[in-house]
Amino acid sequence: MAGHSQGDGFYIFSTFRADAVLLSDDVHTSLCGGRKYDIYLLPFHFDRLKIAAAKVSGFQYPKAMLSPESFEQEIQKAIKLSDDEDRMQQPGSHVDAKQAVVRRGKISWWPSGHFDVVLTPVPPTFPSLVPTSLDTCSVPMWSAVLDDQPTETNLYTEIKTSHRTAYDRARESAGLNLKSTTEVLLYNASGEVIDGSITTVYFYRDNKWVTPQCGGLEGVTRRFALSTGLCSIASPAVRSDSLRDGETLWLSNAFRGFFAATLRTR
């Protein structure tokens, strides 16, 4: 276990999508234990944060992390506050708070027990959030490239923390920014693909979809994909020298959902 203090700025976090369309999605409701949530895969975020905190010594538990119910209440409180701020900025507006509002959220948890939820309104999009198969035809809207050097796996590649040196370096090397529709794939010293810089990656190998397990993040959408049989663990590992220019792969994260990409050589 690694130890950190709030003084060094270290925290664990999870990024999520708040989208009213999820309230009427029966598949999503089933995945969430029969509960209707407008937060994408909410129980998976709760579990992810608890697992991450268990890997780092000295984390104090805030009230929000004592149960899935208190976790949801804290997020819903932040959503209501965001709604109220929107209405104050647009006096006279009578837009229903549940009407086609999409927000990108970030849950941060410091070792001291400080817990924070920040939301940002974003333009409505219609991603594939709960696909039943990755075999469906999808026109790749993104591209993916391989990193130009290997990454050493450690605690910071296994859990999502504020320590993002490896990912920041890979993205900078590939010339990516927040608006980029290209992902960079990280690999280890043995030439095994680890992860994407902001996504989980899925490859088609031996007539099935697989995802790496070589020290990368246990992402929310990755856990969903594995638990529902969308993919399996890559065995053997997907090697960087097996990637083919032009091949289609899938990417996913807890804001954008699932989307296809085309692999390109650099």
Backbone as numpy.savetxt, mean C-alpha at the origin, in Angstrom:
# Nx Ny Nz CAx CAy CAz Cx Cy Cz
14.92 -7.24 17.23 14.09 -6.03 17.23 14.95 -4.78 17.23
14.49 -3.76 16.55 15.21 -2.49 16.53 14.51 -1.50 17.44
15.28 -0.62 18.05 14.69 0.37 18.93 14.83 1.77 18.37
13.80 2.58 18.56 13.81 3.96 18.09 13.08 4.82 19.10
13.33 6.11 19.04 12.59 7.06 19.87 11.91 8.06 18.95
10.90 8.74 19.47 10.22 9.75 18.66 11.17 10.88 18.30
12.22 11.03 19.12 13.16 12.11 18.87 13.89 11.99 17.55
14.09 10.73 17.07 14.79 10.59 15.80 13.85 10.66 14.62
12.59 10.96 14.87 11.62 11.13 13.80 11.08 9.83 13.23
11.48 8.70 13.79 11.06 7.40 13.27 9.60 7.11 13.60
8.87 6.56 12.61 7.50 6.09 12.86 7.15 5.03 11.83
6.13 4.25 12.15 5.59 3.30 11.18 4.32 3.91 10.61
3.96 3.50 9.41 2.77 4.10 8.82 2.12 3.17 7.81
0.90 3.52 7.44 0.16 2.81 6.41 -0.63 3.83 5.62
-0.63 3.70 4.31 -1.35 4.61 3.43 -2.63 3.93 2.96
-3.73 4.67 2.93 -5.00 4.03 2.59 -5.85 4.89 1.66
-6.92 4.29 1.18 -7.90 4.95 0.33 -9.23 5.01 1.06
-9.81 6.21 1.15 -11.15 6.38 1.69 -12.06 6.71 0.52
-13.02 5.83 0.26 -13.83 5.95 -0.95 -15.22 5.41 -0.66
-16.23 6.27 -0.79 -17.61 5.90 -0.45 -18.12 4.75 -1.30
-17.56 4.53 -2.49 -18.04 3.45 -3.35 -17.87 2.09 -2.69
-16.94 1.98 -1.76 -16.68 0.71 -1.08 -17.85 0.28 -0.19
-18.67 1.24 0.23 -19.80 0.91 1.10 -20.82 0.02 0.40
-20.87 0.07 -0.91 -21.83 -0.75 -1.66 -21.16 -1.90 -2.39
-19.91 -2.18 -2.06 -19.18 -3.27 -2.69 -19.27 -4.52 -1.81
-20.07 -5.50 -2.23 -20.29 -6.69 -1.42 -19.04 -7.53 -1.23
-18.18 -7.57 -2.26 -16.94 -8.34 -2.15 -16.04 -7.72 -1.09
-15.94 -6.39 -1.11 -15.11 -5.71 -0.10 -15.67 -5.93 1.29
-17.00 -5.87 1.42 -17.64 -6.10 2.72 -17.32 -7.50 3.23
-17.37 -8.48 2.35 -17.05 -9.85 2.73 -15.60 -9.98 3.19
-14.69 -9.31 2.49 -13.28 -9.35 2.86 -13.04 -8.74 4.24
-13.91 -7.79 4.61 -13.76 -7.08 5.88 -14.64 -7.70 6.97
-14.90 -8.98 6.87 -15.64 -9.68 7.91 -17.11 -9.32 7.99
-17.68 -8.88 6.87 -19.09 -8.52 6.86 -19.39 -7.09 7.25
-18.37 -6.32 7.56 -18.55 -4.92 7.94 -18.42 -4.03 6.71
-19.29 -3.03 6.61 -19.22 -2.07 5.51 -18.27 -0.94 5.90
-17.17 -0.84 5.19 -16.18 0.21 5.44 -16.00 1.05 4.18
-15.84 2.35 4.36 -15.44 3.18 3.22 -13.93 3.37 3.19
-13.23 2.66 4.06 -11.76 2.64 4.05 -11.32 1.32 3.44
-10.54 1.40 2.38 -10.12 0.23 1.62 -9.31 -0.73 2.49
-9.86 -1.96 2.67 -9.19 -3.03 3.40 -8.79 -2.61 4.81
-9.68 -1.94 5.49 -9.37 -1.39 6.82 -8.79 -2.41 7.80
-9.40 -3.61 7.97 -8.82 -4.56 8.93 -7.39 -4.96 8.61
-7.05 -4.96 7.32 -5.69 -5.32 6.91 -4.69 -4.26 7.36
-5.10 -3.00 7.37 -4.23 -1.92 7.84 -3.97 -2.07 9.34
-5.02 -2.38 10.09 -4.89 -2.56 11.54 -3.88 -3.67 11.83
-4.04 -4.82 11.16 -3.14 -5.95 11.38 -1.71 -5.60 10.98
-1.58 -4.89 9.86 -0.24 -4.55 9.38 0.51 -3.69 10.38
-0.16 -2.70 10.94 0.50 -1.81 11.89 0.88 -2.55 13.18
0.02 -3.44 13.65 0.34 -4.20 14.86 1.54 -5.12 14.63
1.59 -5.75 13.47 2.73 -6.61 13.14 4.01 -5.79 13.07
3.93 -4.60 12.46 5.11 -3.74 12.35 5.60 -3.30 13.72
4.65 -2.90 14.59 5.04 -2.43 15.92 5.71 -3.54 16.73
5.27 -4.79 16.51 5.85 -5.92 17.24 7.30 -6.18 16.84
7.70 -5.68 15.67 9.07 -5.89 15.20 10.02 -4.79 15.65
9.47 -3.76 16.29 10.29 -2.64 16.74 10.08 -2.48 18.24
11.14 -2.52 19.02 11.01 -2.47 20.47 10.59 -1.08 20.95
9.85 -1.07 22.07 9.55 0.18 22.75 8.33 0.94 22.26
7.50 0.36 21.40 6.32 1.08 20.92 5.22 1.07 21.97
4.70 2.26 22.28 3.56 2.39 23.17 2.27 2.33 22.34
1.25 1.67 22.89 0.01 1.50 22.15 -1.00 2.59 22.45
-1.42 3.35 21.43 -2.46 4.35 21.62 -3.83 3.67 21.67
-4.83 4.40 22.11 -6.19 3.86 22.19 -6.65 3.36 20.83
-6.26 4.05 19.77 -6.71 3.68 18.43 -6.26 2.28 18.02
-5.18 1.77 18.63 -4.65 0.48 18.24 -5.03 -0.63 19.21
-5.97 -0.38 20.09 -6.39 -1.40 21.05 -7.39 -2.37 20.45
-8.12 -1.96 19.43 -9.10 -2.84 18.79 -9.40 -2.32 17.39
-9.88 -3.19 16.50 -10.27 -2.73 15.16 -11.36 -1.65 15.22
-12.24 -1.74 16.22 -13.31 -0.76 16.36 -12.77 0.62 16.70
-11.84 0.69 17.65 -11.26 1.98 18.02 -10.40 2.53 16.88
-9.79 1.62 16.11 -8.99 2.01 14.95 -9.89 2.70 13.92
-11.04 2.08 13.63 -11.97 2.67 12.67 -12.49 4.02 13.17
-12.82 4.08 14.46 -13.36 5.33 15.03 -12.38 6.49 14.85
-11.10 6.21 15.05 -10.09 7.27 14.91 -10.00 7.75 13.46
-10.08 6.82 12.53 -10.01 7.21 11.11 -11.27 7.96 10.70
-12.44 7.48 11.16 -13.70 8.15 10.81 -13.75 9.56 11.40
-13.16 9.73 12.56 -13.09 11.07 13.17 -12.27 12.01 12.29
-11.19 11.49 11.73 -10.36 12.30 10.83 -11.09 12.61 9.53
-11.87 11.65 9.04 -12.65 11.87 7.81 -13.70 12.95 8.05
-14.38 12.89 9.20 -15.39 13.90 9.51 -14.77 15.29 9.61
-13.60 15.36 10.24 -12.90 16.63 10.35 -12.54 17.16 8.97
-12.10 16.27 8.08 -11.77 16.67 6.72 -13.02 17.16 5.98
-14.15 16.49 6.19 -15.41 16.92 5.58 -15.79 18.32 6.07
-15.67 18.53 7.38 -16.02 19.83 7.96 -15.15 20.94 7.40
-13.85 20.65 7.24 -12.93 21.65 6.69 -13.30 21.98 5.24
-13.70 20.96 4.48 -14.11 21.19 3.10 -15.33 22.10 3.03
-16.29 21.88 3.92 -17.50 22.70 3.91 -17.21 24.13 4.33
-16.26 24.31 5.26 -15.89 25.65 5.69 -15.22 26.43 4.55
-14.46 25.70 3.73 -13.77 26.35 2.62 -14.73 26.64 1.46
-15.89 25.98 1.46 -16.88 26.19 0.41 -18.24 26.51 1.05
-18.36 27.68 1.68 -19.61 28.04 2.35 -20.78 28.02 1.39
-21.90 27.51 1.88 -23.09 27.43 1.05 -23.19 26.14 0.28
-22.13 25.32 0.32 -22.14 24.05 -0.37 -22.96 23.04 0.41
-23.80 22.28 -0.27 -24.62 21.27 0.38 -24.29 19.88 -0.14
-23.04 19.70 -0.56 -22.63 18.41 -1.09 -22.59 17.38 0.03
-23.23 16.24 -0.21 -23.24 15.15 0.75 -21.81 14.67 0.97
-21.41 14.52 2.24 -20.04 14.11 2.56 -19.70 12.74 1.98
-20.74 11.91 1.71 -20.51 10.57 1.19 -20.62 10.51 -0.34
-20.78 11.65 -0.99 -21.00 11.67 -2.42 -19.68 11.74 -3.20
-19.26 10.59 -3.71 -18.12 10.50 -4.63 -16.90 11.28 -4.17
-16.63 11.27 -2.87 -15.43 11.92 -2.35 -14.37 10.85 -2.14
-13.21 11.04 -2.74 -12.11 10.10 -2.57 -10.98 10.83 -1.86
-10.40 10.17 -0.87 -9.29 10.77 -0.14 -8.14 9.78 -0.02
-6.96 10.33 -0.06 -5.75 9.55 0.22 -5.39 9.81 1.66
-5.25 8.75 2.42 -4.98 8.90 3.85 -3.65 8.28 4.26
-3.12 8.79 5.35 -1.88 8.25 5.90 -2.04 8.13 7.42
-1.84 6.92 7.92 -1.88 6.65 9.36 -0.45 6.53 9.84
-0.07 7.36 10.80 1.30 7.34 11.34 1.26 7.02 12.83
2.22 6.22 13.28 2.27 5.78 14.68 3.72 5.86 15.16
3.96 6.72 16.15 5.29 6.93 16.71 5.54 6.03 17.92
6.80 5.75 18.26 7.11 4.91 19.42 6.47 5.42 20.72
6.32 6.76 20.85 5.74 7.34 22.08 4.26 7.00 22.23
3.63 6.46 21.17 2.20 6.18 21.20 1.40 7.24 20.47
2.08 8.32 20.03 1.36 9.34 19.26 0.84 8.71 17.97
-0.42 9.00 17.65 -1.10 8.39 16.51 -1.76 9.49 15.70
-1.57 9.48 14.39 -2.05 10.59 13.58 -2.64 10.07 12.27
-3.75 10.68 11.85 -4.37 10.35 10.57 -4.51 11.63 9.76
-3.95 11.65 8.57 -4.01 12.81 7.69 -4.67 12.39 6.39
-5.62 13.20 5.90 -6.32 12.89 4.65 -6.18 14.02 3.65
-6.08 13.66 2.39 -5.99 14.64 1.31 -7.02 14.29 0.24
-7.93 15.21 -0.10 -8.89 14.94 -1.19 -8.15 14.77 -2.51
-8.60 13.83 -3.32 -8.00 13.59 -4.63 -9.12 13.46 -5.65
-8.83 13.66 -6.93 -9.86 13.49 -7.96 -10.39 12.06 -7.96
-11.70 11.89 -8.12 -12.28 10.53 -8.16 -11.69 9.71 -9.30
-11.33 8.48 -9.00 -10.86 7.54 -10.01 -11.62 6.23 -9.82
-11.47 5.32 -10.77 -12.23 4.08 -10.70 -11.29 2.89 -10.85
-10.46 2.66 -9.85 -9.48 1.58 -9.95 -10.11 0.22 -9.69
-9.34 -0.83 -9.95 -9.74 -2.18 -9.61 -9.30 -2.44 -8.18
-10.23 -2.35 -7.24 -9.87 -2.46 -5.83 -9.95 -3.89 -5.30
-10.94 -4.65 -5.74 -11.10 -6.02 -5.24 -11.29 -6.98 -6.43
-10.27 -7.13 -7.26 -10.38 -8.02 -8.41 -10.55 -9.47 -7.97
-11.22 -10.25 -8.79 -11.38 -11.68 -8.50 -10.36 -12.51 -9.27
-9.62 -11.87 -10.18 -8.59 -12.56 -10.94 -7.63 -11.54 -11.52
-6.36 -11.96 -11.69 -5.38 -11.13 -12.37 -5.23 -11.56 -13.83
-6.03 -12.54 -14.24 -5.96 -13.03 -15.62 -6.77 -12.19 -16.58
-7.62 -11.32 -16.04 -8.45 -10.49 -16.91 -7.59 -9.54 -17.72
-8.01 -9.29 -18.95 -7.26 -8.38 -19.81 -7.36 -6.96 -19.27
-6.25 -6.32 -19.14 -6.22 -4.94 -18.69 -5.14 -4.21 -19.46
-5.48 -3.11 -20.05 -4.50 -2.34 -20.80 -3.53 -1.70 -19.81
-2.24 -2.04 -19.87 -1.28 -1.47 -18.92 -1.22 0.06 -19.03
-1.46 0.72 -17.91 -1.40 2.18 -17.88 -0.07 2.66 -17.32
0.68 1.74 -16.70 1.98 2.08 -16.12 3.07 1.31 -16.83
4.30 1.69 -16.54 5.46 0.91 -16.97 6.29 0.61 -15.72
7.19 -0.34 -15.84 8.05 -0.71 -14.72 9.47 -0.91 -15.24
10.45 -0.50 -14.45 11.85 -0.68 -14.81 12.58 -1.30 -13.62
13.68 -1.96 -13.91 14.49 -2.57 -12.85 15.46 -1.54 -12.28
15.67 -1.60 -10.97 16.62 -0.71 -10.32 18.02 -0.92 -10.93
18.88 0.07 -10.78 20.21 -0.04 -11.39 21.26 -0.61 -10.44
20.86 -0.98 -9.22 21.78 -1.60 -8.28 20.99 -2.39 -7.24
21.61 -3.39 -6.61 20.88 -4.20 -5.63 20.61 -3.43 -4.34
19.61 -3.89 -3.60 19.24 -3.32 -2.31 19.42 -4.36 -1.22
20.00 -3.95 -0.11 20.15 -4.85 1.04 18.83 -4.90 1.81
18.32 -6.10 2.02 17.07 -6.24 2.77 17.34 -6.17 4.27
16.42 -5.53 4.98 16.54 -5.40 6.44 15.16 -5.06 6.98
15.09 -4.63 8.23 13.82 -4.29 8.85 13.06 -3.24 8.04
13.80 -2.30 7.47 13.16 -1.17 6.79 12.62 -1.53 5.41
12.97 -2.71 4.90 12.34 -3.17 3.66 11.19 -4.13 3.97
11.09 -4.58 5.22 10.05 -5.54 5.61 8.79 -4.87 6.16
8.95 -3.71 6.81 7.81 -2.99 7.35 7.85 -1.54 6.85
6.69 -0.92 6.78 6.61 0.42 6.21 6.90 1.45 7.30
8.03 2.13 7.16 8.46 3.10 8.15 8.89 4.40 7.47
9.17 5.39 8.29 9.66 6.68 7.79 11.09 6.56 7.25
11.75 5.45 7.54 13.12 5.21 7.05 13.02 4.59 5.66
13.02 5.41 4.61 12.74 4.95 3.25 13.93 5.17 2.31
15.12 5.10 2.88 16.33 5.39 2.11 16.45 4.55 0.85
16.23 3.25 0.97 16.39 2.35 -0.18 15.40 2.70 -1.29
14.17 2.98 -0.89 13.13 3.29 -1.89 13.37 4.66 -2.52
13.76 5.62 -1.70 14.03 6.97 -2.22 15.19 6.94 -3.21
16.23 6.18 -2.87 17.38 6.09 -3.77 16.98 5.46 -5.10
16.20 4.37 -5.04 15.80 3.68 -6.27 14.94 4.59 -7.15
14.02 5.33 -6.53 13.15 6.22 -7.30 13.94 7.38 -7.91
14.87 7.93 -7.14 15.69 9.02 -7.67 16.54 8.54 -8.83
17.09 7.35 -8.69 17.93 6.78 -9.75 17.14 6.59 -11.04
15.85 6.24 -10.89 15.00 6.01 -12.07 14.35 7.30 -12.56
14.61 8.42 -11.87 14.07 9.70 -12.29 12.58 9.85 -12.05
12.08 9.22 -10.97 10.64 9.23 -10.70 10.26 10.29 -9.68
9.03 10.78 -9.80 8.47 11.70 -8.81 7.05 11.27 -8.47
6.34 12.06 -7.68 5.01 11.67 -7.20 4.00 11.52 -8.34
4.25 12.18 -9.47 3.30 12.11 -10.59 3.68 11.05 -11.62
4.78 10.37 -11.39 5.25 9.38 -12.36 4.29 8.19 -12.45
4.15 7.66 -13.66 3.37 6.43 -13.86 4.32 5.30 -14.28
5.49 5.35 -13.68 6.49 4.29 -13.82 6.87 3.83 -12.43
7.03 2.52 -12.27 7.49 1.95 -11.01 8.89 1.40 -11.20
9.68 1.41 -10.13 11.02 0.82 -10.18 11.03 -0.40 -9.27
11.54 -1.51 -9.77 11.56 -2.78 -9.05 12.91 -2.99 -8.38
12.90 -3.24 -7.08 14.12 -3.46 -6.33 14.48 -4.94 -6.32
15.79 -5.23 -6.25 16.25 -6.62 -6.17 17.42 -6.70 -5.21
17.70 -7.91 -4.68 18.76 -8.07 -3.69 20.08 -8.49 -4.34
21.08 -8.71 -3.50 22.42 -9.03 -4.01 22.46 -10.38 -4.73
21.46 -11.23 -4.46 21.39 -12.53 -5.14 20.64 -12.44 -6.46
20.21 -11.22 -6.82 19.50 -11.05 -8.08 18.03 -11.40 -8.01
17.46 -11.48 -6.80 16.05 -11.82 -6.64 15.23 -10.54 -6.47
14.13 -10.42 -7.21 13.28 -9.24 -7.10 12.64 -9.21 -5.72
12.70 -8.04 -5.08 12.18 -7.86 -3.73 10.78 -7.29 -3.74
10.60 -6.17 -4.46 9.39 -5.37 -4.30 9.43 -4.22 -5.30
8.34 -3.47 -5.37 8.35 -2.20 -6.06 8.60 -1.10 -5.05
8.93 0.10 -5.51 9.24 1.19 -4.58 8.01 1.71 -3.86
6.83 1.63 -4.52 5.59 2.07 -3.86 4.47 1.05 -4.08
4.81 -0.12 -4.62 3.79 -1.12 -4.91 4.29 -2.53 -4.60
3.32 -3.44 -4.46 3.61 -4.87 -4.53 3.59 -5.26 -6.00
4.45 -6.19 -6.38 4.55 -6.58 -7.78 4.17 -8.06 -7.95
3.50 -8.37 -9.07 3.05 -9.73 -9.37 3.53 -10.11 -10.77
4.14 -11.30 -10.88 4.65 -11.78 -12.14 3.91 -13.05 -12.56
3.81 -13.27 -13.87 3.20 -14.50 -14.37 4.31 -15.50 -14.64
4.35 -16.55 -13.82 5.39 -17.57 -13.93 4.76 -18.95 -13.79
5.15 -19.88 -14.65 4.64 -21.26 -14.60 3.12 -21.31 -14.57
2.51 -20.50 -15.45 1.05 -20.49 -15.64 0.26 -20.03 -14.41
0.88 -19.18 -13.61 0.17 -18.62 -12.46 0.82 -17.30 -12.07
0.07 -16.51 -11.31 0.57 -15.22 -10.83 1.25 -15.42 -9.48
2.45 -14.87 -9.36 3.22 -15.02 -8.12 3.73 -13.66 -7.66
4.02 -13.56 -6.37 4.58 -12.34 -5.80 5.82 -12.69 -4.98
6.86 -11.88 -5.00 8.10 -12.21 -4.29 7.93 -12.28 -2.77
8.78 -13.08 -2.16 8.93 -13.08 -0.70 10.42 -13.17 -0.39
11.08 -12.03 -0.62 12.54 -11.98 -0.46 12.95 -10.80 0.42
12.14 -10.50 1.44 12.49 -9.41 2.34 11.82 -8.10 2.04
10.79 -8.12 1.17 10.07 -6.89 0.87 8.91 -6.65 1.82
8.16 -5.60 1.57 7.05 -5.24 2.44 5.93 -6.27 2.41
5.33 -6.50 3.58 4.12 -7.31 3.67 2.95 -6.35 3.48
2.76 -5.89 2.26 1.78 -4.85 1.99 0.34 -5.30 2.19
-0.55 -4.32 2.37 -1.97 -4.59 2.59 -2.58 -5.33 1.41
-2.36 -4.82 0.18 -2.95 -5.48 -0.98 -2.27 -6.82 -1.26
-1.03 -6.95 -0.89 -0.33 -8.25 -1.04 -1.00 -9.29 -0.16
-1.29 -8.93 1.07 -1.95 -9.86 1.99 -3.34 -10.23 1.48
-4.04 -9.26 0.92 -5.35 -9.52 0.34 -5.22 -10.49 -0.83
-4.24 -10.23 -1.72 -4.07 -11.07 -2.91 -3.72 -12.51 -2.53
-2.87 -12.68 -1.54 -2.49 -14.03 -1.10 -3.64 -14.74 -0.40
-4.39 -14.02 0.42 -5.47 -14.64 1.20 -6.65 -15.05 0.34
-6.81 -14.40 -0.81 -7.94 -14.71 -1.69 -7.53 -15.57 -2.89
-6.27 -15.94 -2.97 -5.82 -16.81 -4.05 -5.58 -16.11 -5.37
-5.49 -14.78 -5.36 -5.17 -14.07 -6.60 -3.76 -14.43 -7.08
-2.91 -14.77 -6.11 -1.53 -15.11 -6.43 -1.00 -16.07 -5.39
0.21 -16.54 -5.58 0.90 -17.36 -4.59 2.32 -16.83 -4.42
3.01 -17.33 -3.42 4.40 -16.92 -3.19 5.28 -17.48 -4.32
6.14 -16.63 -4.84 7.04 -17.06 -5.91 8.07 -18.04 -5.37
8.05 -19.27 -5.90 9.02 -20.28 -5.50 9.33 -21.16 -6.73
10.51 -21.01 -7.27 11.64 -20.21 -6.79 11.39 -18.72 -6.95
12.29 -17.94 -6.36 12.18 -16.49 -6.43 12.27 -16.02 -7.89
11.65 -14.86 -8.16 11.73 -14.26 -9.49 13.06 -13.54 -9.59
13.88 -13.96 -10.52 15.20 -13.36 -10.68 15.14 -12.15 -11.61
15.98 -11.19 -11.31 16.01 -9.97 -12.12 16.39 -10.26 -13.56
17.24 -11.30 -13.77 17.67 -11.60 -15.15 16.62 -12.40 -15.92
15.48 -12.72 -15.26 14.40 -13.42 -15.97 13.37 -12.45 -16.53
13.48 -11.17 -16.18 12.50 -10.19 -16.62 12.67 -9.92 -18.10
11.54 -9.85 -18.81 11.56 -9.69 -20.26 10.97 -8.33 -20.65
11.67 -7.64 -21.51 11.16 -6.36 -21.99 9.81 -6.56 -22.66
8.81 -5.79 -22.25 7.49 -5.89 -22.84 6.54 -6.80 -22.11
7.03 -7.56 -21.11 6.10 -8.46 -20.41 5.15 -7.65 -19.53
3.95 -8.19 -19.37 2.93 -7.54 -18.54 3.03 -8.07 -17.12
3.01 -7.17 -16.17 2.96 -7.56 -14.76 1.87 -6.73 -14.08
1.53 -7.11 -12.87 0.54 -6.35 -12.10 1.22 -5.67 -10.93
0.69 -4.53 -10.55 1.15 -3.78 -9.39 -0.06 -3.50 -8.50
0.19 -3.27 -7.23 -0.92 -2.90 -6.35 -0.40 -2.13 -5.14
-1.24 -1.25 -4.64 -1.01 -0.66 -3.32 -2.34 -0.25 -2.73
-2.31 0.19 -1.49 -3.54 0.39 -0.73 -4.25 1.70 -1.06
-3.73 2.47 -2.00 -4.49 3.62 -2.49 -4.98 3.38 -3.91
-4.10 2.92 -4.78 -4.44 2.76 -6.20 -5.12 1.45 -6.53
-5.12 0.48 -5.62 -5.67 -0.82 -5.94 -4.74 -1.60 -6.84
-5.31 -2.35 -7.80 -4.54 -3.21 -8.68 -4.54 -2.64 -10.10
-3.36 -2.65 -10.74 -3.28 -2.11 -12.09 -2.11 -2.77 -12.82
-2.25 -2.89 -14.13 -1.25 -3.58 -14.94 -0.15 -2.62 -15.38
1.02 -3.18 -15.65 2.16 -2.37 -16.11 2.95 -3.18 -17.13
3.71 -2.49 -17.95 4.58 -3.12 -18.94 6.02 -2.94 -18.52
6.76 -4.04 -18.49 8.17 -3.95 -18.12 8.98 -3.38 -19.26
9.84 -2.42 -18.94 10.71 -1.79 -19.93 12.15 -1.87 -19.47
13.08 -2.05 -20.43 14.49 -1.99 -20.08 14.90 -0.53 -19.98
15.88 -0.24 -19.16 16.33 1.13 -18.95 17.33 1.52 -20.01
